Structures are given as C-alpha cells and as structure tokens.
C-alpha cells in the first residue's frame, strides 16, 4: 500500500531537423501529488530531466507552466525565465 506514484515528469527532445544547431527539449507535463508537494520531489524530477537532456546534447529546455503563481514561482526558482513565446519559459543548459 505504500508503493504509489508521487510524481512524474514527461517531456521530449525536439530534433534539430538536420540542422547543425543543438536539439532543444520541452517539458510537457510535471506532476507531484498534492500531499508530497514542497518535499523536494519536483526539484529531483526536474534535475534528472535536465541531466538526461544535457546528455542528449540539448542546450535549451522550454516549458509552458500552468497559469498559477505556484507553477511560475517553481520554474523561476529553477532558473526558467520567460522566452520569446507568450507564457513559455526557457532555461539554457550551458554551464
């Protein structure tokens, strides 16, 4: 009974379409069970996804956060900032 999904992240790497530019990635969905929010699960999920993307040669991840203050603050805390598209936040993975 103690084994249940408490969070997940779903995204995809966008190919560069034969371009020489590095591929980009997108976070499509991220969810953390309401009883487990603010416990570090979201931070761990996003860190693992960023590491995976960096290993794939991705230089930028974009996300369109839910239109809530909590979602926007979460992504801002993790250095995702508004990009060129309305409501899209972007993070450069160059370190």
C-alpha positions as CSV (number, residue, x, y, z in Angstrom):
1,X,0.0,0.0,0.0
2,X,3.0,2.4,0.4
3,X,4.0,2.0,-3.2
4,X,2.4,4.7,-5.3
5,X,3.5,7.3,-7.9
6,X,4.1,10.6,-6.1
7,X,5.3,12.5,-9.1
8,X,6.3,12.3,-12.7
9,X,7.8,14.4,-15.5
10,X,7.1,13.9,-19.2
11,X,9.0,15.7,-21.9
12,X,10.6,15.2,-25.3
13,X,13.7,16.2,-27.2
14,X,13.0,18.2,-30.3
15,X,15.3,17.2,-33.2
16,X,17.2,19.9,-35.0
17,X,15.7,18.8,-38.3
18,X,19.0,18.2,-39.9
19,X,20.3,21.5,-38.7
20,X,23.7,21.8,-37.1
21,X,22.1,23.5,-34.1
22,X,21.8,21.6,-30.9
23,X,18.5,20.0,-30.2
24,X,16.0,21.5,-27.8
25,X,13.8,19.8,-25.3
26,X,10.4,20.5,-23.8
27,X,8.7,19.7,-20.6
28,X,5.2,18.7,-21.5
29,X,3.9,17.7,-18.0
30,X,5.1,17.6,-14.5
31,X,3.1,16.5,-11.6
32,X,3.7,16.0,-7.9
33,X,1.0,14.6,-5.6
34,X,-0.6,17.4,-3.6
35,X,0.4,15.6,-0.3
36,X,4.0,15.4,-1.4
37,X,4.5,18.9,-2.7
38,X,7.2,21.1,-1.2
39,X,9.2,17.9,-0.3
40,X,11.8,18.2,-3.0
41,X,10.3,15.7,-5.4
42,X,9.7,18.3,-8.1
43,X,13.3,19.5,-7.8
44,X,14.6,16.0,-8.1
45,X,12.4,15.3,-11.2
46,X,13.5,18.4,-13.0
47,X,17.2,17.9,-12.1
48,X,17.1,14.3,-13.5
49,X,15.3,15.5,-16.7
50,X,17.9,18.3,-17.2
51,X,20.7,15.8,-16.7
52,X,19.1,13.5,-19.3
53,X,18.7,16.3,-21.8
54,X,22.2,17.6,-21.3
55,X,23.5,14.0,-22.0
56,X,21.5,14.2,-25.3
57,X,23.3,17.4,-26.3
58,X,20.3,19.6,-25.5
59,X,21.3,23.3,-24.8
60,X,17.8,24.6,-24.0
61,X,14.6,23.3,-22.3
62,X,11.3,25.1,-22.7
63,X,8.2,24.7,-20.6
64,X,4.8,26.4,-20.6
65,X,3.9,26.4,-16.9
66,X,0.4,26.2,-15.6
67,X,-1.0,29.7,-15.2
68,X,-0.6,29.7,-11.5
69,X,1.7,31.7,-9.2
70,X,2.9,28.4,-7.7
71,X,3.9,26.9,-11.1
72,X,5.6,30.1,-12.3
73,X,7.5,30.5,-9.0
74,X,8.6,26.9,-9.1
75,X,10.1,27.3,-12.6
76,X,11.6,30.7,-11.7
77,X,13.3,29.1,-8.7
78,X,14.9,26.6,-11.1
79,X,16.1,29.4,-13.4
80,X,13.4,29.1,-16.1
81,X,12.6,32.5,-17.4
82,X,10.1,33.9,-19.9
83,X,11.2,33.2,-23.5
84,X,10.1,34.6,-26.8
85,X,6.7,32.9,-26.9
86,X,4.0,34.1,-24.6
87,X,3.8,32.0,-21.4
88,X,6.8,29.9,-22.4
89,X,9.8,29.8,-20.0
90,X,13.2,28.7,-21.2
91,X,16.4,27.6,-19.5
92,X,19.8,27.5,-21.1
93,X,21.8,24.3,-20.1
94,X,25.2,25.8,-20.9
95,X,27.2,25.7,-17.7
